[in-house]
């Protein structure tokens, strides 16, 4: 394939998986902002001149945008920074490509919903509870208002191996191995998503020239505590270190959607992809370790 793909935010969990998968089939250029790895080039999306230079040099047909400020409590505390990174930065890109033929693939979240009636379909009306969810929804709206060629891919509770080691499952394995007791909410229900599946599904959606909003999520509805127990079982770790609690006991700054998660009927009807359950994905992770933890 002769298309060139630009991945903005290729050093994060989703971005690094996209970089690995797409590099097998396309000419790929990946960018980083704060954390560099592999053969990435620097890009601060808020720097319009830097962005325009990269767009001119790379000439991408498709741009994947997983880059975001994803620390939910930090977004709640630092509203201006959240707005800058999750609304203004993507809008800089949107404005730079809106008169071109470039297709934008944007990664959003089930946090655009309030978590009262999950799991949610693509047709359900968003109603975010926190600043992070609000910022992601505003960018979804900006994309729909300014672009005709786009994919908005909503996902949730993403996990897998990553060199930054920030996702829930990675951190859990690391902490359990070191003998730490971990408090995990039993009332946050979602559809945990294996990062490799996100890359695979994105690849198929692009190859099939799909447009619009798609949910990319795991097939199983599970609460965080149950997920933690599955992790411990698969990796032969001490389950007694995992303590079930209510979300309210964590005293988190940002409110969390409790009955959340995403339905994937539309995705499975549109492309051929096998979305793995947590147990299936964790077994794959165990068989194919990418990081030393």
C-alpha positions in Angstrom: 0.0 0.0 0.0 1.4 3.4 -0.9 -0.7 5.5 1.5 1.2 7.4 4.2 -0.1 7.4 7.7 0.7 10.0 10.3 0.2 9.0 13.9 0.1 11.9 16.3 0.9 10.6 19.8 2.7 7.4 18.8 4.6 7.1 22.2 1.5 6.3 24.3 -0.4 3.1 24.9 -2.7 3.2 21.8 -0.3 5.2 19.7 2.6 2.7 20.1 0.4 -0.2 19.2 -0.9 1.7 16.1 2.6 2.4 15.1 3.6 -1.2 15.3 0.6 -2.6 13.4 0.4 0.1 10.7 4.2 -0.1 10.0 3.7 -3.6 8.7 1.3 -2.4 5.9 1.9 1.3 5.4 4.5 4.0 5.3 4.2 5.4 8.8 5.4 8.6 10.5 4.9 8.8 14.2 5.2 11.8 16.5 5.8 12.3 20.2 5.5 15.3 22.5 6.7 14.5 26.0 7.8 10.9 25.7 10.0 9.8 22.8 10.7 6.2 21.7 11.6 4.4 18.5 12.0 6.6 15.4 9.5 9.3 16.3 9.6 13.0 15.4 8.7 15.8 17.8 5.3 17.5 17.4 3.6 19.9 19.7 0.1 20.2 18.2 -0.3 23.6 19.7 2.6 24.8 17.6 0.9 25.5 14.2 4.2 26.2 12.4 5.6 22.8 13.5 2.4 21.1 12.5 2.2 22.7 9.1 5.8 21.8 8.4 5.2 18.1 9.3 2.0 18.0 7.2 3.9 19.5 4.2 6.8 17.1 4.5 4.9 13.9 5.3 1.8 14.5 3.1 -0.3 11.9 4.9 -3.5 10.5 3.4 -4.7 9.5 6.9 -3.9 11.0 10.3 -4.4 8.9 13.5 -4.9 11.1 16.6 -4.6 9.1 19.9 -2.7 11.9 21.6 -4.6 13.4 24.6 -4.3 14.4 28.2 -5.9 11.3 29.7 -5.3 11.8 33.5 -8.9 12.3 34.5 -8.3 13.8 37.9 -5.6 16.1 36.5 -8.0 17.3 33.9 -10.6 18.0 36.6 -8.1 20.1 38.6 -6.3 21.8 35.7 -9.3 22.7 33.5 -7.3 25.2 31.3 -4.6 22.6 30.6 -7.2 20.0 29.8 -8.9 22.4 27.4 -5.6 23.3 25.8 -4.4 19.7 25.2 -7.8 18.0 24.5 -9.7 20.8 22.6 -7.4 23.5 21.3 -4.6 21.2 20.1 -6.9 18.9 18.1 -8.7 21.9 16.7 -5.3 23.2 15.4 -5.0 20.0 13.4 -8.7 20.1 12.3 -8.3 23.6 10.9 -5.1 22.6 9.2 -6.7 19.8 7.2 -10.3 20.8 6.8 -9.8 22.0 3.2 -7.8 18.9 2.2 -8.6 15.3 1.4 -6.9 14.0 4.6 -8.9 11.6 6.7 -8.7 12.0 10.5 -9.1 9.1 12.9 -9.7 10.4 16.4 -9.7 8.3 19.6 -12.5 9.2 22.0 -13.9 7.6 25.2 -17.0 6.2 26.9 -16.4 9.0 29.4 -18.5 11.1 27.0 -21.4 9.3 28.8 -22.6 9.7 32.3 -22.5 6.0 33.2 -26.2 5.6 34.2 -27.3 3.3 31.5 -24.3 1.6 30.0 -23.1 0.0 27.9 -23.7 2.6 25.2 -24.1 2.4 21.4 -22.9 5.0 18.9 -26.5 6.4 18.7 -26.8 7.1 22.4 -26.8 10.7 23.5 -23.5 11.8 25.3 -23.7 13.4 28.7 -20.2 13.6 30.3 -19.7 13.9 34.0 -16.2 15.3 34.1 -13.9 17.7 32.4 -12.0 15.0 30.5 -15.3 13.6 29.1 -16.5 17.1 28.2 -13.2 17.9 26.4 -13.3 14.7 24.3 -16.9 15.3 23.4 -16.2 18.9 22.3 -13.5 17.7 20.0 -15.9 15.1 18.6 -18.3 17.9 17.8 -15.5 20.0 16.3 -14.6 17.1 14.0 -18.1 16.6 12.8 -18.7 20.3 12.2 -15.5 20.8 10.2 -14.5 17.6 8.4 -16.3 15.2 6.0 -13.6 12.4 6.1 -13.2 11.2 9.6 -13.5 8.3 12.0 -14.3 8.9 15.7 -13.4 5.8 17.6 -14.6 5.5 21.1 -12.9 3.1 23.5 -12.6 2.4 27.2 -10.4 0.9 29.9 -7.6 0.2 27.5 -4.9 -2.2 28.6 -1.8 -3.9 27.3 2.0 -3.8 27.4 3.4 -0.3 27.1 6.8 1.2 27.8 5.3 4.1 29.8 3.6 1.5 32.1 0.5 3.7 33.0 -2.5 1.6 32.2 -4.6 -0.2 34.9 -3.6 -3.8 34.0 0.1 -3.1 33.6 0.2 -1.2 36.9 -1.8 -3.9 38.7 0.6 -6.7 37.5 3.6 -4.6 38.6 2.2 -3.8 42.0 1.0 -7.3 42.7 4.4 -8.7 41.8 6.0 -6.4 44.4 3.5 -7.5 47.1 1.5 -4.3 47.3 -2.1 -4.3 48.5 -4.4 -2.6 46.0 -7.8 -1.1 46.4 -10.0 -1.6 43.3 -13.5 -0.3 42.8 -16.2 -3.0 42.4 -18.9 -0.5 41.2 -17.2 0.7 38.0 -18.5 -1.4 35.2 -17.2 -1.3 31.7 -15.9 -3.2 28.7 -12.1 -3.4 29.1 -10.3 -3.1 25.7 -7.1 -4.9 24.6 -4.9 -2.3 22.9 -3.8 -4.7 20.2 -7.5 -5.1 19.2 -7.8 -1.3 18.9 -4.9 -1.3 16.4 -6.3 -4.3 14.5 -9.9 -2.8 14.3 -8.5 0.6 13.2 -6.6 -1.0 10.4 -9.6 -2.9 9.1 -11.9 0.2 9.4 -9.4 2.2 7.3 -8.9 -0.5 4.7 -12.7 -0.8 4.4 -13.0 3.1 4.0 -15.4 3.4 6.9 -16.5 6.8 8.2 -18.4 8.2 11.2 -18.5 7.0 14.9 -17.5 3.5 15.9 -17.1 1.9 19.3 -14.0 -0.2 19.7 -14.2 -2.1 23.0 -13.9 -5.5 24.6 -16.9 -7.9 24.3 -17.3 -8.5 28.0 -19.0 -6.3 30.6 -17.0 -6.5 33.8 -16.3 -4.4 36.9 -12.8 -3.2 37.8 -12.5 -5.5 40.8 -13.5 -8.6 38.8 -11.0 -7.6 36.1 -8.2 -7.3 38.7 -9.0 -10.8 39.9 -8.8 -12.2 36.3 -5.4 -10.5 36.0 -4.2 -12.1 39.2 -5.4 -15.6 38.1 -3.8 -15.4 34.6 -0.5 -14.1 35.9 -0.4 -16.4 39.0 -0.4 -13.5 41.4 -1.8 -13.1 44.9 -5.6 -12.3 44.7 -5.8 -11.6 48.4 -3.9 -8.4 47.8 -6.8 -7.0 45.8 -9.3 -5.3 48.0 -12.8 -4.5 46.7 -14.1 -1.0 47.5 -16.7 1.5 46.3 -15.6 4.3 44.0 -16.7 6.9 46.6 -14.0 5.5 49.0 -11.3 6.5 46.6 -12.2 10.2 47.0 -11.2 10.9 43.4 -11.4 14.5 42.2 -13.4 13.8 39.0 -16.7 11.9 39.1 -16.6 8.5 37.3 -19.3 7.0 35.1 -20.2 3.8 37.0 -22.4 1.8 34.6 -20.4 2.5 31.5 -18.8 0.5 28.7 -19.5 0.4 24.9 -21.6 -1.8 22.6 -19.7 -3.1 19.5 -22.5 -4.4 17.3 -21.8 -1.8 14.6 -18.1 -2.6 14.6 -18.6 -6.4 14.3 -21.1 -5.9 11.4 -18.8 -3.6 9.5 -15.4 -5.4 9.7 -14.0 -8.8 10.5 -12.2 -8.5 13.8 -12.0 -10.7 16.9 -12.3 -8.6 20.0 -10.8 -10.5 22.9 -12.3 -11.0 26.3 -10.0 -9.9 29.3 -9.0 -13.5 30.0 -8.2 -14.2 26.3 -6.2 -11.0 26.0 -4.4 -11.4 29.3 -3.3 -14.9 28.3 -2.0 -13.5 25.0 -0.1 -10.8 27.0 1.4 -13.5 29.2 2.5 -15.6 26.2 4.0 -12.5 24.4 5.6 -10.2 27.0 6.9 -7.0 25.6 8.1 -5.3 28.7 10.1 -6.4 31.8 8.0 -5.6 34.9 
